[in-house]
Amino acid sequence: MNTPHHGECFGLTVSNRRPGVAKSRTPPEVPMSSLANDVFRTQLIEARNGGLGHKFSALATFRPPVTSTQDAVRLLKVAVLPRLAPSSSRFAVQGVVSNLSRSDEVSKWLLAGEYPRRYGGALVDGTADALLQLLESEVVESLEEDVECQLCVDRVCRIVNCDLAFHSGLTGCGVTVAVVDTGIDASHAAFKDRISTLSRNFITKSNDVTDADGHGTHVAGIIGGNGAASHGQQLRGIAPGVSLMVLKVNEGIGQTYRSGLIGAAVSYAAKNGADVINVSGGRPASVPPSGQISPPWVWSVFEEFNERAVSGAIADGSAITIAAGNHGWEADPSSTIYSPAINQHALTVGSVNLNSQSPQLSSFSSQGPVMRTDAISRGRVRSLAELAPSHAPVVRFPKPDVVAPGGEMDFSSNTTGFGCSPHHGVVSTKASVVVGESTPGFSAAASYIAASGTSMSCPVAAGVAALITEYARRNDLGLTERLDRAVIIHNIIRAGARNLGLSSHHQGFGLIDWENIQNILTQIKKGRDDLENYRIDPLYPE
């Protein structure tokens, strides 16, 4: 067991005010319709009729009942593959995802305490003809194109540190946090003996989670680095005692990757007991299959593959923190939240710059609200201006949920190898593969570096979720025995957030504030508050 590390105060004035508890935000209705398959079906038909022999990558969601990975494999091998014509059955299963959930049923479960129905899915490759036959099978509910994405930090730097302080001796010991990212530099002293044997590479389908980029190492350091080689642990992470389940889904900045790997990793983490899952990545609207789209963005109301995995993991009890995205640089940055951070039930995290005289939203941080419509097919997104003439109904709900320090960009000064000024970024663990200026003022400068982005603010929330989990276990609050524990953790973080006076579409509930969160937990421990009060979203600050 790790020795608790005590930190110093983050230096922010905090309030003991807790927003009152009110009724939940009304979730969008999510009808299930063949419309969700139409665009990809058309694309496949055109490819088949044109005699194109190349393979497509797809994300398949099966019809219930599916209760396990084994059921999903059986559906593929027994019910689907024999139906494919021999000449067109070049069909490969890349990975299987179980426990996906429909968002409308998850919404009902959140309010009524009912466990949602389960859906299974798989990442598949196949010819146009093979995938069309799969789509028409009675066991397949939907088939989406699996697009290639770029990591969420495409316009910002990559490496971060946060120094929230905890005087109660909490370190996240005994808590498992899954880091869905580019891997980890296991040789870094900050992670010694705390990388889970359940770590996995979803690209190569192996246990090699070596970080060839540096992004995942930096994110992991914010969550749970122990501060080794940084002047007496000055640069330790939020929860330096956690076990890190490293799930590699991306090779790094500028490298494309299958978007469905995020969903596969999230599902794997939940099934393998991760208490918290951090996703510092996703896709904006300006990648295939959408192309360049000007915000405000309107997403399909049909939950795409990764969103379903997120909803399923939350229903399984894994708290999930997802980076809001880095499109705040747009001329109109409203409604630029990435997917799967658009998932209503996940904890979506934006970034604030606290180096200025007053708190400001980081210039790159994506903004809300999230807008969705049933007028476009699953996985698609359109500009509000383009959609407006059709008078399609659009549902809006607030995002991000909270913000945390994520630094700022400053290309006018000397920068690190990642284009980020050491004085404007946050500092965290540096992978050995990273080439660039290390953090000044530290004897082991090669071990730490600064960067900015919502990729950096997001793991702050993951670390805090780990601390809440540890506190609840230590004090027998009964949280870990509840099916809705992830929802409660999310809402405690929301309720404890400090109002910065910014728009709810910029800050959500406000800045993550451990002091307020610990006050809430203490009141629950003393019987003056109850976990039941956090099953429903708190009020937004006025």
N, C-alpha and C positions, 0 to 999 in steps of 0.2 A: 504494500500500500504506500502511495506517495505521501510525503510530508506536506501538510497544507502550506501554501505560500501566501503571505500577507502582502498586500500592495498599498499604494498610496492613493489618496483621493484624486479623482479625475479632474478636480478643480472647477466643477460646475456647481452653480447654486441650484439646489433641488427643492422641490416642493413635496409636502406630504399629502397633497390633494390627490384623491383618487376619483376619477370620473365615475359617475353613478352607473348603475347597470340598467340597461333598457332593452327593449325588444330588438331582436336581430335585424340586421339589414336584410331586406327582402331579396332572396336570390333570384336570378333570372330563370324563367321556365326553360327547360331544355328538352324540347320535343325530339323524338328519335324519328328520323325520316330518311328515305332513300336519297333525298337531296344531298346528304352528306357524302354519298359515293359518286355522284354524277360526274363531277369534273374529272376525277382520276379515271373513271370508267371510260369516258369519252377519249381521254388521252391514250388509254390502252387499246381501245378499238381502232383508233387511227393508226397506232403503231402496228397492230396485227394486220389490218387491211393493207398497210403500206409495205408489208413484208419485212419490217425491221426485226432483226433477230436479237437485238441487244436485250439484256436483262434490266428489269426495274427493281428497285428496292421499295418495300412496302411495309406498312404496319397494319397487322390484322387484329381485329377485336372479335372474339367469338361470342356467340349467344350463350346465355346461361342454360343449364347450370354448369359452372366451372368453379371448382373449389380448390384446385391445386395445380401446380405445374404439371404433374403427371396427367391430369385430365386434359390440359392443353395439348400435351404431346400426343396423347391418344387421339384427340380430335384431328390433329394433323395427319398422323400416320394411318389411322383406321378409317376415318370418315371423309377425308379430303383427298389424300394422294391417290387412292384407287380410282377416283372419278376423273383424274386427269388423263388426257390422251397421251399415249407413249411418246409421240413426237413433240409434245409440248410440256412434258412434265419435268423440265429442268427447274426444279423447285428446291431451294435450300433454306432450312430454318437456321437463322443466325443467332437466335436467342429466344427464350420464352419468358413472358411476363405473366404473372398471375396476380389475382386480387386487384384488378382494375375495378373502378366503380363509376356508375353513372352519377353525374353531379346532382340531378334532381332528387335521386334517392338519398344521396349523402346529405343534402339539405334537409330532407325530412327526418333523417336520422339525427342530425344535429339538434333539431327542435324536439323530437319525440323520443329520443334515446333508443331508436330501433337500429339494429344492425343492417347495413345495406346489402342488397343482392351482390353477388360477385360475378366478375367477368374475367375471362382469360384472354391473353393476346400473345402475339409473337412477331418478331422482326423477321421478315422473309424476303428472299430474292427469287425472281422468276421471270420467264418470258411473258410477253403481253398476253398470249393465249392462256398460259398456265394461271396467271393472276386473275384473268377474267373468269375462268372456271371456278377458281377459289372464291371469288366475289359472289358468284351465283349460288354457291353452296348454301344449304339451309343452316349450316353451323356457323357461318360468318355473318356477323352483324354489320361490320363496316371494314373498308380497306382504304387506307390513306397512303399517299406517296410519302416515303421517308426521304426527306430532303437533307442536303448538306448545309451545315451552318458554320459560322465562325464564333469563336468564344466571345462571351459577353463583353470582354474588355478590349474590343477592337479599336476604340478611340481613346483609351486611357492607358495608364501605366499598370503594372502588374504587382505589386508587392506591398504589404501594408502592416501596420501595427496599431493596436488600440491599447490604451492603458486605463481601463475601468478598474476601480479599486474595490476590493472586498476585504473587510476587516473581520469577517466572521469565520475565516478558516476554510471556506468552501473552495474546492479545486476542481470539482467535476469528477472526483474519484469514484470509480464504480459505474460511471456513465459511458455509454458508447455513442460516439458521434460519427456518422458516415459523411465522408467528404467526396462528393461527386465532382470530379475535376480532372486535372492532367496527371495525377499521380503524386508521388512524394519522394523527396530525397531522404531515404531511410538512413543515410550516413550522418545526417545532421544531428548533432548532440541534443538538440531541443526535443527530439522525439524518441529518445532512447527507451527501449523496452515498452513502448506504448502503441505500437502499430499492430492492429488486430490480425490474427491469422486468417480471418475471413475476408481480408482485402482481396480485390480481384481486378484484373484488366479486362474490360468488356470489348476492347478492340481486338486483342489477340486471343481472347478466351483463355487466359493464363493467370498465374498468380504474380506475374512480374508487373509491379506498379511503379516502376522507376519513372521519375519525373524528368522528361527531356526538355521541359519548357521553363519551369519555375513558378508558374501560376498556382498550381495545386499546393506546392510546398509553402508558398507564402500564405495562402488561405488557411492551410492547416495550422500554421504558426499563430495566426490570430486566434483561432479557436482554442488550440491547446499546446502551443509551444511552451517549454518550461523555462525559457530565458537563458539557457546555457550559453556561455561565451559572450555575455552582454553586460559586464560589470555587475555581477551579483544579481542576475535575473531581472534587470530593468525592463527587458523586452519580452517578458513572458506573455503568453496569451491570456484570454479571458478565463479559461478553465484548464489550467496546466496539468490537471491530473486525469483528464479523460483518456479513454482508449479510442484510437482513431481507426475506423474502418475505411480504408482508402479504396475508392472505386474509380478506376481510370476510364474515362469515356472520350478523352480528347488528347491529341498530341501537343496542342498549344496554339498560341497566337498565329493567325494566318493559315492554320491548317484546317481543312474541312473535316467534318465528322458526321456520322449518322445521327440525326437528331433523336431517333428512337432509343439510342443507347442511354440517354438520360432517364427515360421512363423505365428501361430495363434495370438500371442501377438503383433507382429509387425503390422499385418493387423488391429487388434482391435485398436491399438494406432493411426494409420493413419486415420481410420474411425471416431475416436472420438476426432480429432483435435489436436493431439500432434504435436508441432512444430519441436521437435527433438526427436529421438529415440536412446537410447544407448543399445547396446548388448555386454556386456563383457562376452561372452561365445560362444560356438560353438563346432564343432567336428573336430578333426584331422583325418588323414587317418587311424590311428591305432586303430579304434573302429569298431564294427560290422556295416554294413555287410562286411566291407573290410578286417578286421583282421589286423595283424601286417604287415605294409608295410614300406619298407625302402625308404627314400627320395632320389632324388627329386620325388615329387608326381605329377601325371598327373590325373586331374579330368575329368569326363565326360563333354562334351560341352553342354549336355542337362541340363538345369537349374533344380535343384531339388526343392522340395516344398518350403523350407525356402528362397531360393534365389528368387523365383518368388514373394513371399510375400514382400521381400525387394525391388525388382524392382517396384512392384505395389505401395508400400508406397512412394517411391521416386517420382513416377509419380503423386501421390496425394499431393506432396509438403512437405513431412516430411523429414528433413535431418536425415541421419542415420550414426551413428558411430559404428564400429564393431572392436573388438579386433582382432589383427592379429593372435594371438596364441602364445603358449609357447613351441615350439619345436626347439628352437635355440640350444639346448644341443646336438642335433644329430651330429654324426661324419661328415655328410654332411648336413648342415641345409638349403641348398638352396631349394626353392619351397616347403616350409612347412607351408604355410598360411592355416588357418582353413576355414571350411565352416560354415556360409555363408559369411565370410570376403573375399572369392574369388570372390564375386559379383563385376563386373567391375565398377558399378556405385555407390556403397557404398563408404563411407570414411573409409578406413581400416587403423588402427592405430597400429604402432609398439612402442617399448620402447627403450629409451636411458638411459644410466647411466652417470650422470653429476657430480658424485663425484670424478671421475678420473681426471688426469691433463688435458686430452683432451677428448672431447665427444666420447663416444663409444656406440655401440649398446649393449643393455643389453644381457648378455650371453644366456638368455632364449628366446629372441624375435624371432619369426618365420620370415623367410626371403622369398623374391620373387625370380624369377618371378612366377606368376601363370601360369601353363601350363594346356591346355585343349585339348581334342580330341573327335571326333565323333566315334571313334572306340570302345568305351566302353559305357555301358548303363547308364541311368540316376541314379545319386546318387552313382555311383561307382567311385573308384579311384585306380590307379595302379602305381607301381614304373616305372620310366622312363627306368631303366635297363631292366625290364621285358617286357616293351612295345616295346623297340627298335628293336628286331628282326622282328617285323611285319611291320616295316617301316610306321607305321600309321602317318598321318599328325598331327602335334602338333602346336597349337597356343600359343604364349607366350605374356603376357602383364605385365607391372610393377606393383608390390605391395610390401610393403604397400604404402599408399598414403602419409602419414606423420608419424612423431614420436613425442612422448611427454615423459616427465620424468616418468619412471615406476619403478625406483629403480634397485637393483641388489640383487642376492642371495649371502649369505655368511654363510655357515654352519660350518666354522671354529671358529666362535666366539659365545658368548652367544646369544641365539636367543629367540624370543617370542614363544608363544604357537603355532605359525604357521610356525616355522622354519625359521624366517626371522630376521636378525640383525636389531635392531632399528636404527642403523647408516647407513644402506644401503637401507632401504625401504623408502616409502613415508607414510605420516601419515594422517589418516582420522578417521571418526566416527566409534566407536566400539559398536557393538550390545551387549546387556546385557547378551546374551547367550554365548558369547565368553569367553573362559578360556585361559588366557595367560598373559604375561608381558605387562603392559600398557606402554604408552610413558613416558619416564622419563622427569622430569623438569616441569610438569604441575600440578597445584593444584588439578585438577579433572582428575587424571591419568586414572581413570576407564572409561573415556568417549572416549578415543582416543588410537589408536594403529598403528603400522607400518607394512607394507608388500610390496611385489613387484610383478609385473606381467604386461602383456599387458592389463589385466583386470583393472589395475590401470591407465595406460596411456590413455586408450580409453575414459574414462569419462572426461578427460581434454578437448578433442576435442568436446565432447557433450556440455560442459559448454561454450566453445568458440562459438559454433554454436548458443547457446541461446543468447549470448551477441551480436552477429551479428544481430540476429533477432530483439532484443530490439533496437539496434542502428538504424536499418532501419525503424522501426516503429516511433521512436521518431523524426527522421529527414525526414520522408515522402519520402523515397527513391523509393517507389512503389514496393518493393520486395515482400511483402506478398500477393499482388494482382496477382502475376505471377504464372502460372502453373508450370514453371520450377524453382521455388525458391529454391528447395532443391539442384538442380544441381549447381545453382549459389553460394549458401552457401558453398558447397563442394569445388568449384573451387576458391573461395576467400580464404578459408583456405589453399588450396594448393599453390596458388599464393603468399600468404603472408609468407609461410614457410621459415625459415632461413637455408641456405645450410650449413651443418656441414662438408662437404667434404667427406662424406661416399658414398658408392655405392648406386645407386637408388634402388637396390634390398634390401638394408638395411634400408635406410632412406626415400625412396620415394622422395618427394619434399624437405624434411628436417624437422627441428624442428618447431612445431607450435609456432608462434610468434605474439602475440596480437598487438604489436607496429606496425609491418608492416601491419597487417590486418586493424587496425584503420586508418593508412595512406591511404590505398586503399579506405575505406569507406568515408574518408574525401574528397578525390579527386572526388568521385562519387557525394557527396553532393554538391560540388562546381561546378559541371558540367564539370570537366576536365577529367573525366573518365565516363564509362557508364556500367550499369549492363549487357548490351548486350555482352560486351567483356568477360564476365565470363560464358557464355553459353557453351563455348568450353574449353577443358582442357588447362592450361598453359603449357609452355615448361618445361621440366625437367632441373634443374640447370646443368651447364657444369662442 
